[in-house]
Amino acid sequence: MPGPLLTATITESSQRGFVAGPLLITGHAILELVLVIALLLGLAPFFQQPAVFVATALIGSIILFYMAFGMFRSLPSLHLSWEGDHKRGSHPIINGILMSVANPYWIIWWATIGLGYILYSWRFGFWGIASFFTGHILADMVWYSLVAAAVAGGKQFLTDRVYRRLIAVCAAFLVVFAGYFAYAGFEKLAAIIQ
């Protein structure tokens, strides 16, 4: 799903190389493991409440709009650096956690589709949950590692101009998703109020 984690993978891989992808997904996996445990311990009904959906969608859309605005604003001065810039930012594992939380799709997916997978997997006990979680994380790891490898390996093709365009496309995706989540949040809020 295009979103903050994909954008972070592209940005971090341009500065840190291939390792950025697996590190970001490690943070993402840590957060998802905590969430799976919370769902199994009984937090699922909380995530399925309409008010939680509305809050997640609206707050998430604001965060995504803000991120996109910052990306668009930085485009004219954005410079692709292949060394050194990563020392100033936070660690990719922390970024993997933060980018996952910043994406309302992530919470909504886990409150609906992900919860369905958890409940189905739970029929097979601990090993069912472990198999689902491992497969899910491995799929994320493979995809984001491929993205990181493509960015890191494409150094000779990735100029400042191409990089700016790539970041602009990612920012545009964030705007689209932010708009979608704002619409979905307001639509659900209207249904609650009626």
N, C-alpha and C positions, 0 to 999 in steps of 0.2 A: 504494500500500500504506500503510494507516495505520501510523504509526510515529514515531520521533523526528524525522524530517525534516518530516513534516506538522505535528507539534506545534510545532516550531520556526518553521515558516512562519506558523502562526496567531499565535503569540506575537510574533514579530518584526514581522509586518505590522500588528499592533495598535499597535506602538510606532514603527515606521519608515515605515509606509505601504507602498504597492505595491512599491517597489524591493526590499523584503526578499525577495520570492519569486525574482526573477531573480538576486539576489546569492547566496542560499542554493544555488540550482541551479548557479551558476558554481563554487562550492566543490565541490559534488557531482560536477560534470563534470570538474574537475581531478583529483579522486581516481579517478574512473572511467577517465580517460585513462591515468593511471599504471598502473592495474590492467590495462587492455587491453594496454598495451605489455609489462607483466610477463608476461601470459599468452602473448603472441606470442613472447617471448624464452625460453619454456620453463618457466614457473612453474606451468602448468596441472596437471601431475601432483601437485605438492605440495598444491594446493587440493582435489584429489579424494581425498586420503587419508582414511580413516575417522577417524583421530585428530584431524585438522584439523577435520573436521565436529563431532566431540564437543566439542573445545575451543571452537570458535566458538559452538556452540549453548549450552553451559553458561555460558561467560563472558558471552556476549551476553545470556542470560536474566537473569543477575545485574545487569548494567548496566541492562536494561530495567526490572526490578523496582525497582532503586534510583531510576531516573528517575521511575517511576510513584509510588513512595512519596513522593518530594520534591514531586511535583505535588499529590498528595492532601493532604499536610501543609500546603502553602501555600494551599489553597483558602479557609479562613476569612478570611485576611488579604489575599487576592489582590485587587488593584485594577487596573482597566483605565486605563492612562495613554496618552494620545495624543501626548504630547510629552515629550522630555527623558530618559526612562529608558534609552534605547538607548546613551547615552554611557558607562554603567557596564560594559556587557557586552563580549564579544569581537565582532569583526567578523562580519557574516553569512557571508562567504565561508569564514572559519575554521569557523564553526558548521556550514556545509553539509558540510564535510569531516568534522568530529567526529560530527555526527548520522548520517552515512552509515556511518561505521566502527562506531558504537554499535549499529547494527541488525544482528543476526545474519542476518536475512533477506537483507540486501544481499550478504554474503559467500557465503551458501549459494546464492543466485540466480546469482551470477557463476560459482560453481564447477560449476553444473549447466546451467541454461537459458542463461545468458549465454555460457558457454564453447561450447555448441552453436551459438549464433548466430555467435560468432567463427569457429569452424571452418568453418561453412557460408559465411560471408562471405569467408573467406580463399581459397576456391576462385576468387574473382574478383579476387584480388590486393589491392594497396593500396587501390584505389578501392572494392572491396567492403567492406573494413573501414571505410574512411572514410564510406561511405554508411550502413552500419549504425550506426556510432557517432553520426553527425550526426543521423540519424532518431531514435535512442534519446534523445539529449540534447534535441532539439527537442520530443519528446513530454513529457519531464519539465518542460522550460521552460514549455511552454504550460499544462500542468496546474497546476503550482505558482504560476505567474503568475496564473491564474484564481482560485486559492484566495486569494492575496495581495490581488488586486483586490477580491474579495468581502468580505474582512475589512476592508480599508482603506476601501472604498466603503460599508460598512455601519455606519459610525460612529454614525449616528443610531439604529440598531436594536440595536447591540451595547452593552448596559448591563453593569455589573459582574456582575449576577446571571446574565445570558446568557453572559458571558465565563467565569465560574466553572463553569457547566454544560458549556460547550464544552471547557474544560480537563479537567474531570472525565471526560467521555466519552473524550477522547484518552488520559488516564491509564488508564482502564479498558481501552482497546484495547491499551495497552502491557502491562498485566497479563496479558491473554489471550495475546498473542504471547509474552511471557516464559514463561508456563506451557507453551505449545506447544513452545517451543524447549527448555525444561528437559526436558520429556517426551521429545522427539525425541533429545536428547543422551543421556539416560540409557538410552533404548531401544537406541540405536546402541552405547553403551558396553557394555551387557549382551550384545549380539551379538558384539562384539569379544572380550570376556572368555570367552565360551563357546567 
